[in-house]
Every structure is written in structure tokens, then in C-alpha cells.
Amino acid sequence: MGLTLGELNPYTAKRKTFGRKEMATTEPQHLSLVADIGGTHARFALVGPCDERPSASLTFKVSDFPSLTSAILAYLETTDLPEAQRPRCACLAIAGPTGLDRVNITNNGWSFSQQALKQTLGLEQLRVINDFTAQAYAAPLLAPNELVSIGGGKSVNGKPIAVLGPGTGLGVGGLVFSGTSPIALFSEGGHVDFAPGDELEAEVLRYLWQRYDHVSAERLLCGSGLVNLYEALAAIHGTHNSARSAVAITEAALNNSDPLCRESVELFCAMLGSLAGNTALTLGARGGVYIAGGIVPKILDLFLTSRFRARFESKGRFQGYLASIPTRVVIAEHPGLLGAANALRQQTQP
């Protein structure tokens, strides 16, 4: 017997679009499990063989479970599927490297063996991909109302796509095409060296060198990175700063109640624009650049008027090249699940 919605409260889960009627229109024996596992949240859903979009999605807090396996089993209990109809295929999008059997999920402490998980869940097929591989697979499937454009021209069909996303960490991914078939590029591009774009950013870099041997882009362009940026600016300006979380900094920036918070978020947007432009040049991303992750949609009004786009294009002789590339903010609710479903479909296609 599956858990009721009330019984889900101990897992602090967010239940979406699931019910007996929906399941009756799908072939349960052919359903597959898809997941998007980040530093803070674990999202799960089911997808049928002919479905482009997953359904029966639930969001769990990572901190409420000791392991990925326990979270998956809790999700499967909510589906009320008989044992014989449990998913036999799964694609898990993970925040971290996935090339080895042992997977350590960055920023949340979970670790698992792919082979052991496959055996425990009774899966015939398990695919584990980077979370921004999933974001890349999702990009061409997103509807216009799931995107907000911020400058640039038109996407060129068949050309590479770049995806960046600041959240608990900083994800970077890409998508290229072989004919009409998409091929996602695995990347740990969030850990490239931070490159300052002006003297103030150079001072920020010098400040962070006192803390870290290597100052990556992620040290500034994620939740904890925003806190680093705020503290660096306070030290540079010689102003008193109280301890603040990333949420408090963004809230104060949005309501314009704290000049230092506002400056921190505006500089965050500019730095992200610079990195996005670098990524577009590296991939030749004339198919567009997509900004995903949990932070930018929450500061969207400020982001749209920020220096993001100016810094994106500010690449000297290649300004005209970048000016023709569209940049879009992903505001879809669960693009990682959509991408994981697409990744699973690409693997099973002949």
C-alpha cells in the first residue's frame, strides 16, 4: 500500500500530478524512473515509453534521508505500483562526476555504488548522468513559456547549445548534434579558474586567494559563492557586514534595502555573463545559451536589467559573434527530470 499525501509530510515532499486516473492511462509495466539529485533536493518521476515529459513527480529534501537508495524506495512507495510493475529502467541525473561505479554527490554527502543500486532496485538498466548533462538534454524540449529571453539573435538549428546553472553549486553542460540526434557533453566547467573582468573583480579574487588555493568560478557563482562575494566586497569597501545567507542577500538586493547586498547580486550577474560568454565561445554555442539552476529565476527582475548580457558580449573582436547568440533563463519547474527522460530515451532508441 502506498503512502498517502498526509503520510508524506515526514519526508517534506512536494507532490505533483499523480493519481489513479493518470496511472490508468499508462502502461505501468513499461514505466521508467527518472531523478534529478542536487545538493539540497532530490526529485523523482515516472515516464512511459511514448512520453516526452515525466509525470508523478515528487520533490524530497536530501537532508531527510540517509541515502539515495532510501529516498528512491520512499518515492516508489508513493506510486502504489505492484512489485511486478516497478520500474526496470532508470536514469538518475546527479550533481557530480559519474564516470566510476562509486558516485559521490557533490554538496550533499550521499554516496552510492551504481552496481549495488541497480541490484537493490531490481533494475535491468541504470544510467547515471551528470545533472547538467540532463539540463542539456532538456534544453531543446523546453516550451516558450518555460524560457525568458535576455538579448541576442536566433538559435541556429543543429548548432551546439550551452547550459549553465548556479544553485547549490555551479553546473555547466553542453549539447551537440549528430544529424538530428542530440549528444550531451559531460562537463565540470563550474570548476574552471575564476577570471576577473575588471579591477574590482581582481580585488575579489585577491581576497578569496586568502581562503582558497584555487578560486574557481563556483567559489563565486553559486549560493555559497554569493556569500563569498558579499564578504569580499565588504572587506574591499571596509564596511561592516553581518553574517548573511544567500537567501538573505538576494532578498535584501531585490527590495533594495541593503546597498552591499544589491552590489553583490549585481556583480554576481555580471560575472555569470562573463562565464556564459566564455562557455559560448568554447562550444561555439550558436544554438543558444541557457541559464538554469535555482538562483537566477529567483532574482529574475534584477537579472534582466543587470550587466549579464553586456558582459556576455564583451569579448573584444568576437563581440559581434556573441551578439548573435540568444541567451535564455530556464523557468521550467523540473527541467532535470525532462532531460533525464530524454537521456533515457536516446539510450534506448535503435
Secondary structure as a PSIPRED ss2 file (coil, helix, strand):
# PSIPRED VFORMAT (PSIPRED V4.0)

   1 M C   1.000  0.000  0.000
   2 G C   1.000  0.000  0.000
   3 L C   1.000  0.000  0.000
   4 T C   1.000  0.000  0.000
   5 L C   1.000  0.000  0.000
   6 G H   0.000  1.000  0.000
   7 E H   0.000  1.000  0.000
   8 L H   0.000  1.000  0.000
   9 N H   0.000  1.000  0.000
  10 P H   0.000  1.000  0.000
  11 Y H   0.000  1.000  0.000
  12 T C   1.000  0.000  0.000
  13 A C   1.000  0.000  0.000
  14 K E   0.000  0.000  1.000
  15 R E   0.000  0.000  1.000
  16 K C   1.000  0.000  0.000
  17 T C   1.000  0.000  0.000
  18 F C   1.000  0.000  0.000
  19 G C   1.000  0.000  0.000
  20 R H   0.000  1.000  0.000
  21 K H   0.000  1.000  0.000
  22 E H   0.000  1.000  0.000
  23 M H   0.000  1.000  0.000
  24 A H   0.000  1.000  0.000
  25 T C   1.000  0.000  0.000
  26 T C   1.000  0.000  0.000
  27 E C   1.000  0.000  0.000
  28 P H   0.000  1.000  0.000
  29 Q H   0.000  1.000  0.000
  30 H H   0.000  1.000  0.000
  31 L C   1.000  0.000  0.000
  32 S E   0.000  0.000  1.000
  33 L E   0.000  0.000  1.000
  34 V E   0.000  0.000  1.000
  35 A E   0.000  0.000  1.000
  36 D E   0.000  0.000  1.000
  37 I E   0.000  0.000  1.000
  38 G C   1.000  0.000  0.000
  39 G C   1.000  0.000  0.000
  40 T C   1.000  0.000  0.000
  41 H E   0.000  0.000  1.000
  42 A E   0.000  0.000  1.000
  43 R E   0.000  0.000  1.000
  44 F E   0.000  0.000  1.000
  45 A E   0.000  0.000  1.000
  46 L E   0.000  0.000  1.000
  47 V E   0.000  0.000  1.000
  48 G C   1.000  0.000  0.000
  49 P C   1.000  0.000  0.000
  50 C C   1.000  0.000  0.000
  51 D C   1.000  0.000  0.000
  52 E C   1.000  0.000  0.000
  53 R C   1.000  0.000  0.000
  54 P C   1.000  0.000  0.000
  55 S E   0.000  0.000  1.000
  56 A E   0.000  0.000  1.000
  57 S E   0.000  0.000  1.000
  58 L E   0.000  0.000  1.000
  59 T E   0.000  0.000  1.000
  60 F E   0.000  0.000  1.000
  61 K E   0.000  0.000  1.000
  62 V H   0.000  1.000  0.000
  63 S H   0.000  1.000  0.000
  64 D H   0.000  1.000  0.000
  65 F C   1.000  0.000  0.000
  66 P C   1.000  0.000  0.000
  67 S C   1.000  0.000  0.000
  68 L H   0.000  1.000  0.000
  69 T H   0.000  1.000  0.000
  70 S H   0.000  1.000  0.000
  71 A H   0.000  1.000  0.000
  72 I H   0.000  1.000  0.000
  73 L H   0.000  1.000  0.000
  74 A H   0.000  1.000  0.000
  75 Y H   0.000  1.000  0.000
  76 L H   0.000  1.000  0.000
  77 E H   0.000  1.000  0.000
  78 T H   0.000  1.000  0.000
  79 T H   0.000  1.000  0.000
  80 D C   1.000  0.000  0.000
  81 L C   1.000  0.000  0.000
  82 P C   1.000  0.000  0.000
  83 E H   0.000  1.000  0.000
  84 A H   0.000  1.000  0.000
  85 Q H   0.000  1.000  0.000
  86 R C   1.000  0.000  0.000
  87 P C   1.000  0.000  0.000
  88 R C   1.000  0.000  0.000
  89 C E   0.000  0.000  1.000
  90 A E   0.000  0.000  1.000
  91 C E   0.000  0.000  1.000
  92 L E   0.000  0.000  1.000
  93 A E   0.000  0.000  1.000
  94 I E   0.000  0.000  1.000
  95 A C   1.000  0.000  0.000
  96 G C   1.000  0.000  0.000
  97 P C   1.000  0.000  0.000
  98 T C   1.000  0.000  0.000
  99 G C   1.000  0.000  0.000
 100 L C   1.000  0.000  0.000
 101 D C   1.000  0.000  0.000
 102 R E   0.000  0.000  1.000
 103 V E   0.000  0.000  1.000
 104 N E   0.000  0.000  1.000
 105 I C   1.000  0.000  0.000
 106 T C   1.000  0.000  0.000
 107 N C   1.000  0.000  0.000
 108 N C   1.000  0.000  0.000
 109 G C   1.000  0.000  0.000
 110 W C   1.000  0.000  0.000
 111 S E   0.000  0.000  1.000
 112 F E   0.000  0.000  1.000
 113 S E   0.000  0.000  1.000
 114 Q H   0.000  1.000  0.000
 115 Q H   0.000  1.000  0.000
 116 A H   0.000  1.000  0.000
 117 L H   0.000  1.000  0.000
 118 K H   0.000  1.000  0.000
 119 Q H   0.000  1.000  0.000
 120 T H   0.000  1.000  0.000
 121 L H   0.000  1.000  0.000
 122 G C   1.000  0.000  0.000
 123 L C   1.000  0.000  0.000
 124 E C   1.000  0.000  0.000
 125 Q E   0.000  0.000  1.000
 126 L E   0.000  0.000  1.000
 127 R E   0.000  0.000  1.000
 128 V E   0.000  0.000  1.000
 129 I E   0.000  0.000  1.000
 130 N E   0.000  0.000  1.000
 131 D H   0.000  1.000  0.000
 132 F H   0.000  1.000  0.000
 133 T H   0.000  1.000  0.000
 134 A H   0.000  1.000  0.000
 135 Q H   0.000  1.000  0.000
 136 A H   0.000  1.000  0.000
 137 Y H   0.000  1.000  0.000
 138 A H   0.000  1.000  0.000
 139 A H   0.000  1.000  0.000
 140 P H   0.000  1.000  0.000
 141 L H   0.000  1.000  0.000
 142 L C   1.000  0.000  0.000
 143 A C   1.000  0.000  0.000
 144 P H   0.000  1.000  0.000
 145 N H   0.000  1.000  0.000
 146 E H   0.000  1.000  0.000
 147 L E   0.000  0.000  1.000
 148 V E   0.000  0.000  1.000
 149 S E   0.000  0.000  1.000
 150 I C   1.000  0.000  0.000
 151 G C   1.000  0.000  0.000
 152 G C   1.000  0.000  0.000
 153 G C   1.000  0.000  0.000
 154 K C   1.000  0.000  0.000
 155 S C   1.000  0.000  0.000
 156 V C   1.000  0.000  0.000
 157 N C   1.000  0.000  0.000
 158 G C   1.000  0.000  0.000
 159 K C   1.000  0.000  0.000
 160 P C   1.000  0.000  0.000
 161 I E   0.000  0.000  1.000
 162 A E   0.000  0.000  1.000
 163 V E   0.000  0.000  1.000
 164 L E   0.000  0.000  1.000
 165 G E   0.000  0.000  1.000
 166 P E   0.000  0.000  1.000
 167 G C   1.000  0.000  0.000
 168 T C   1.000  0.000  0.000
 169 G C   1.000  0.000  0.000
 170 L E   0.000  0.000  1.000
 171 G E   0.000  0.000  1.000
 172 V E   0.000  0.000  1.000
 173 G E   0.000  0.000  1.000
 174 G E   0.000  0.000  1.000
 175 L E   0.000  0.000  1.000
 176 V E   0.000  0.000  1.000
 177 F E   0.000  0.000  1.000
 178 S E   0.000  0.000  1.000
 179 G C   1.000  0.000  0.000
 180 T C   1.000  0.000  0.000
 181 S E   0.000  0.000  1.000
 182 P E   0.000  0.000  1.000
 183 I E   0.000  0.000  1.000
 184 A E   0.000  0.000  1.000
 185 L E   0.000  0.000  1.000
 186 F C   1.000  0.000  0.000
 187 S C   1.000  0.000  0.000
 188 E C   1.000  0.000  0.000
 189 G H   0.000  1.000  0.000
 190 G H   0.000  1.000  0.000
 191 H H   0.000  1.000  0.000
 192 V C   1.000  0.000  0.000
 193 D E   0.000  0.000  1.000
 194 F C   1.000  0.000  0.000
 195 A C   1.000  0.000  0.000
 196 P C   1.000  0.000  0.000
 197 G C   1.000  0.000  0.000
 198 D C   1.000  0.000  0.000
 199 E H   0.000  1.000  0.000
 200 L H   0.000  1.000  0.000
 201 E H   0.000  1.000  0.000
 202 A H   0.000  1.000  0.000
 203 E H   0.000  1.000  0.000
 204 V H   0.000  1.000  0.000
 205 L H   0.000  1.000  0.000
 206 R H   0.000  1.000  0.000
 207 Y H   0.000  1.000  0.000
 208 L H   0.000  1.000  0.000
 209 W H   0.000  1.000  0.000
 210 Q C   1.000  0.000  0.000
 211 R C   1.000  0.000  0.000
 212 Y C   1.000  0.000  0.000
 213 D C   1.000  0.000  0.000
 214 H C   1.000  0.000  0.000
 215 V C   1.000  0.000  0.000
 216 S E   0.000  0.000  1.000
 217 A H   0.000  1.000  0.000
 218 E H   0.000  1.000  0.000
 219 R H   0.000  1.000  0.000
 220 L C   1.000  0.000  0.000
 221 L C   1.000  0.000  0.000
 222 C C   1.000  0.000  0.000
 223 G H   0.000  1.000  0.000
 224 S H   0.000  1.000  0.000
 225 G H   0.000  1.000  0.000
 226 L H   0.000  1.000  0.000
 227 V H   0.000  1.000  0.000
 228 N H   0.000  1.000  0.000
 229 L H   0.000  1.000  0.000
 230 Y H   0.000  1.000  0.000
 231 E H   0.000  1.000  0.000
 232 A H   0.000  1.000  0.000
 233 L H   0.000  1.000  0.000
 234 A H   0.000  1.000  0.000
 235 A H   0.000  1.000  0.000
 236 I H   0.000  1.000  0.000
 237 H H   0.000  1.000  0.000
 238 G C   1.000  0.000  0.000
 239 T C   1.000  0.000  0.000
 240 H C   1.000  0.000  0.000
 241 N C   1.000  0.000  0.000
 242 S C   1.000  0.000  0.000
 243 A C   1.000  0.000  0.000
 244 R C   1.000  0.000  0.000
 245 S C   1.000  0.000  0.000
 246 A H   0.000  1.000  0.000
 247 V H   0.000  1.000  0.000
 248 A H   0.000  1.000  0.000
 249 I H   0.000  1.000  0.000
 250 T H   0.000  1.000  0.000
 251 E H   0.000  1.000  0.000
 252 A H   0.000  1.000  0.000
 253 A H   0.000  1.000  0.000
 254 L H   0.000  1.000  0.000
 255 N C   1.000  0.000  0.000
 256 N C   1.000  0.000  0.000
 257 S C   1.000  0.000  0.000
 258 D C   1.000  0.000  0.000
 259 P H   0.000  1.000  0.000
 260 L H   0.000  1.000  0.000
 261 C H   0.000  1.000  0.000
 262 R H   0.000  1.000  0.000
 263 E H   0.000  1.000  0.000
 264 S H   0.000  1.000  0.000
 265 V H   0.000  1.000  0.000
 266 E H   0.000  1.000  0.000
 267 L H   0.000  1.000  0.000
 268 F H   0.000  1.000  0.000
 269 C H   0.000  1.000  0.000
 270 A H   0.000  1.000  0.000
 271 M H   0.000  1.000  0.000
 272 L H   0.000  1.000  0.000
 273 G H   0.000  1.000  0.000
 274 S H   0.000  1.000  0.000
 275 L H   0.000  1.000  0.000
 276 A H   0.000  1.000  0.000
 277 G H   0.000  1.000  0.000
 278 N H   0.000  1.000  0.000
 279 T H   0.000  1.000  0.000
 280 A H   0.000  1.000  0.000
 281 L H   0.000  1.000  0.000
 282 T H   0.000  1.000  0.000
 283 L H   0.000  1.000  0.000
 284 G C   1.000  0.000  0.000
 285 A C   1.000  0.000  0.000
 286 R C   1.000  0.000  0.000
 287 G C   1.000  0.000  0.000
 288 G C   1.000  0.000  0.000
 289 V E   0.000  0.000  1.000
 290 Y E   0.000  0.000  1.000
 291 I E   0.000  0.000  1.000
 292 A C   1.000  0.000  0.000
 293 G C   1.000  0.000  0.000
 294 G C   1.000  0.000  0.000
 295 I C   1.000  0.000  0.000
 296 V H   0.000  1.000  0.000
 297 P H   0.000  1.000  0.000
 298 K H   0.000  1.000  0.000
 299 I H   0.000  1.000  0.000
 300 L H   0.000  1.000  0.000
 301 D H   0.000  1.000  0.000
 302 L H   0.000  1.000  0.000
 303 F H   0.000  1.000  0.000
 304 L H   0.000  1.000  0.000
 305 T C   1.000  0.000  0.000
 306 S C   1.000  0.000  0.000
 307 R C   1.000  0.000  0.000
 308 F H   0.000  1.000  0.000
 309 R H   0.000  1.000  0.000
 310 A H   0.000  1.000  0.000
 311 R H   0.000  1.000  0.000
 312 F H   0.000  1.000  0.000
 313 E H   0.000  1.000  0.000
 314 S C   1.000  0.000  0.000
 315 K C   1.000  0.000  0.000
 316 G H   0.000  1.000  0.000
 317 R H   0.000  1.000  0.000
 318 F H   0.000  1.000  0.000
 319 Q H   0.000  1.000  0.000
 320 G H   0.000  1.000  0.000
 321 Y H   0.000  1.000  0.000
 322 L H   0.000  1.000  0.000
 323 A H   0.000  1.000  0.000
 324 S C   1.000  0.000  0.000
 325 I C   1.000  0.000  0.000
 326 P C   1.000  0.000  0.000
 327 T E   0.000  0.000  1.000
 328 R E   0.000  0.000  1.000
 329 V E   0.000  0.000  1.000
 330 V E   0.000  0.000  1.000
 331 I C   1.000  0.000  0.000
 332 A C   1.000  0.000  0.000
 333 E C   1.000  0.000  0.000
 334 H C   1.000  0.000  0.000
 335 P H   0.000  1.000  0.000
 336 G H   0.000  1.000  0.000
 337 L H   0.000  1.000  0.000
 338 L H   0.000  1.000  0.000
 339 G H   0.000  1.000  0.000
 340 A H   0.000  1.000  0.000
 341 A H   0.000  1.000  0.000
 342 N H   0.000  1.000  0.000
 343 A H   0.000  1.000  0.000
 344 L H   0.000  1.000  0.000
 345 R H   0.000  1.000  0.000
 346 Q H   0.000  1.000  0.000
 347 Q H   0.000  1.000  0.000
 348 T H   0.000  1.000  0.000
 349 Q C   1.000  0.000  0.000
 350 P C   1.000  0.000  0.000
